[in-house]
Amino acid sequence: MNSKRVLITGSSGFLGKNISQFLKDQGYQAKNFDLADGLDLLNENHLKKSLASVDYVCHLAAVGDVYLAAKSPKLAACVGVGGTANLIQVANNLKNIKKIIYASTWEVYGHPNYQPIDEKHSCNPDHPYSISKYAGELMFRSNLNHVPWVILRLGSAYGSNMRTNAVIPLFINKAKAGEVITIAGDGLQTRQFTHARDIARGFQLALESKIAGEVFNIVSKESQTIKEIAEMVKSKIPVRIKYTAKRQGDVVPAMVSSEKARRLLGWMEKVSFKDGFMELFGFPGN
Amino acid sequence: MNSKRVLITGSSGFLGKNISQFLKDQGYQAKNFDLADGLDLLNENHLKKSLASVDYVCHLAAVGDVYLAAKSPKLAACVGVGGTANLIQVANNLKNIKKIIYASTWEVYGHPNYQPIDEKHSCNPDHPYSISKYAGELMFRSNLNHVPWVILRLGSAYGSNMRTNAVIPLFINKAKAGEVITIAGDGLQTRQFTHARDIARGFQLALESKIAGEVFNIVSKESQTIKEIAEMVKSKIPVRIKYTAKRQGDVVPAMVSSEKARRLLGWMEKVSFKDGFMELFGFPGN
């Protein structure tokens, strides 16, 4: 089991929790690293101590809430870019780390030049969240890094433990509370919601693969409009849906292909949006 | 004079000092903003107070020493990316700032796909210094920023007040001390050394131009090899030159074109390398 010791940074976050649990279920020794446990990515000593006793790292720690990142871009950059650079530097000095899997996002692509977007598409991130994620990617690719890495550009993640200000739980909770669902814009912006368990499997496959130094999209094929999600909620609990002005800085939707992950990692989503949504809603999947 | 009040961030650094002096000579009221004056880019209140009384910003504050950035990539990222994001956010909230000129670097291009490199070339920065500079650029281009900006990608700057660990003063000081000049690699790597006064003029032109939302290379045409510089020093003071192993992470040389700056800003270098070198050496230019 020695080769299955993995550190999860951001282990108290939504995806961190899911990945930690998933890897434990797969027989990994998953160690936590999170501010919630008093462990700071910007503190070299915390990193040294935690990295010394593992072989792999799943690096998720970041200001994962895009609204918070917009509100405090300084924090997003210091944690996301500074913290990632710090992790890479400490891992390089220690020399026991076999691979780091970095949680990036489909949002690094920015405005699409062609669709579906593959990993060769240029990156033009346009929000403090995605800019910080992308700069973190570049730190892995830097000439100064010698620790093997895989970058996963994740779809819009959903699943248990997700932030309550994310669109799906927000809509569900509005309906449950008898309040109005508010949609910014026409609600026709699409997202490829990707279930946290599918994402966690992407991390496992990336860890166990011999491949390093590659970038993979980990994004479910299906896409939903925000309006469709509101309607799905409404079909379960009657609720009023209101449309307001488009929100500043909202991400342009784009279709992303995960063909490379399928081909080289054997990754494909297993959770359909309908099942994942029902599970989140509190109903068992059909 | 009201419209000529400019804040220089990083005003105690090599380029900051030069730009501050140059703009003062051109009739600007140049205000300083530097850690050396107790003013921190990561502190919103410091920024608010300083930005409130100016119209323009020349944003140079960063970990400008590439060796320090390699040693402390966390610091480079927090100051460079976090600090830049902070500056942009505070400027957006204040609404009095007419334009910010951002000091970026030719090094953001990374490995050249074609040469000479123009501003349309893709950016693949591969060092914590250039990654941080590039992420700062992206923060300016973010959807959340509404303050007009111009990004200047500067050539390898030289001139008075430059850091003593930069190649030219390092070689001069070795020769003056009767020590050996050490060159990492074969010394055939080229640099387009661009004089600080020429760079300062680039900032002035960018400030005064009606153009915003554009990126310009500000790089002198001439290029020198490191070996040539050592030989130029040797021709003034006899000194031994020793070649050692190539240094890890050193930037791949590339020819950069400033044709766009010439066309749209009317910028061209005025200081020949020979004159700038002689001036730095302590001899008057010929």
Interface residues (C-beta under 8 A of the other chain):
Chain A: L42 A70 P73 K74 L75 A76 A77 C78 V81 G82 G83 T84 A85 N86 I88 Q89 S122 N124 P125 D126 H127 P128 I131 S132 Y134 A135 L138 M139 R141 S142 N143 L144 Q248 G249
Chain B: L42 A70 P73 K74 L75 A76 A77 C78 V81 G82 G83 T84 A85 N86 I88 Q89 S122 N124 P125 D126 H127 P128 I131 S132 Y134 A135 L138 M139 R141 S142 N143 L144 Q248 G249
